[in-house]
Amino acid sequence: MTTVTAPHRLWQNTRYLTWLLSDTSKGLAASLFGFAVPLLALIITNDPAQAGIIGGAGMVARLLTTLAGGILADRHRRILLMLIGSLLGVLLSAAFLLLALADALTFSTLLVIDVLLAARSGLFDVAGESAIKEIVPDEAMGRAQAANQGRDAALQLVGGPLGGLLLGVGGWLVGAVMAVCHLVAALTAWMLRRGARRDGIVGTGADADWERGNPDEVRAGRRVEVGHADADTDALGLPAPSAGHPASASHPASVVKTSAWAEFREGFSWLLSRPDLRGVLFITTIINLGFNAAITTVIYSLQQSGYSAVFIGTLSAALGGTMLLGAIVAPMLVPRISAGTLTIVSLACATAGIVAISMITEPWLIVGVLAASVFLLPALNAALMGYFMVATPSRLLGRANSAAAVLGMGAMPLAPLIAGFGLASAGREWTVIACAVLCLVAVALAVGNRALRALPTESGWTAHAKQFE
């Protein structure tokens, strides 16, 4: 007799909903700050190049600290890291609020606060992103990622206009709302941690796997020694000793921790050894640089042409609204269309939009073209991120996430620099054309990448990923 398992009901998963609220609150704070800082920098310095330096420095800080964040996420309790990161967000937002009230926002202070907030994101956001694997089962991961994409689109939809309105009152109000958002994120992370402890799960991620004695999800760096032999616990088929019960007569295993550098290398090595993942990352590096540099160029040029923060926020809202519609459609596309096909078509649409705006200057037409070009991006992100979560072992998820972020977004700090210095030297048209060329290169690489084209639909992710283990 065959037993049919009912599909996981994502919206009845209270732990996922609590996680989503925490992550959404933190995301709104990041959206507001990401919108306000470039415009504040342009208002204060009236120099696109200096604004680009601030944006680039923040991105470099986030990328570098993300490497450490991945190690932290695999070594420590991920929900606890979410809580600590949110509390730091409250403090830094309050500092930004006080600087704005004291009229002390300058190039230097904006640079410092941007770098500090970016470093906070790099150190602690990986833990939140990785925690979802222990909250949502693999068979629902595609739908969860599609829901997350809808959330991100909604944040972009409200983040731009809200940021414009708040900035119209004053930078201090942006800081105040950011502080409230991080406080909500901290409270919900505390609720998630409390619920996990009540259910007998001490931590989320590696620690939780130890508490459950799950040999397939042992924390990286923990090994057992039997006699003079050294082997992984899952290779031996032995239950891992819990964090509270070190090796003893009843647990004849000793725990040896590897260095942070060794764990760092393991995350990169694993990711680069996977032909189903590594090519996609280099393609996303190029498309992220080209697309984001083009968007930043448009925003800078609009501000320099005298358009208000509210109008520029409307551009962000238009993109967010279209992506929200795309996110609504994404749960229907991901189970039916292969991840490879979704990726190639989505990249082609985004590239077509950048090519088009290099030839038009009417602001509302630019808004419409860009909005249409991002419609399929939520489906692309849901497919690729969902497959990545399914393919990555939990013990490596933090480091693999950080390695993927660095490889996939390693060139992103150049985006505001390209936009700022490009506008100052070559002008809007030639800067956007250069960005369009980068996007075209990414599409060509995607079409020629066999491993990317072979990525299946959601139902085939687990089996496909096992081929490369």
Salt bridges, closest charged atoms under 4 A:
ASP23 OD1 - LYS26 NZ 2.69
ASP23 OD2 - ARG151 NH2 3.09
ASP74 OD1 - ARG78 NH2 2.91
ASP74 OD2 - ARG399 NE 2.63
ASP125 OD1 - LYS26 NZ 3.57
ASP125 OD2 - ARG62 NH2 3.77
ASP125 OD1 - ARG120 NH2 3.25
GLU134 OE1 - ARG78 NH1 3.06
ASP138 OD1 - LYS133 NZ 3.84
ASP152 OD1 - ARG151 NE 2.64
ASP207 OD2 - ARG77 NE 3.71
ASP207 OD1 - ARG219 NH2 1.81
ASP209 OD1 - ARG212 NH1 3.54
ASP230 OD1 - ARG223 NE 3.23
ASP232 OD1 - ARG223 NH1 2.96
GLU263 OE2 - ARG75 NE 3.18
GLU266 OE2 - ARG395 NH1 2.96
GLU266 OE1 - ARG399 NH1 2.93
ASP276 OD2 - ARG274 NH2 2.94
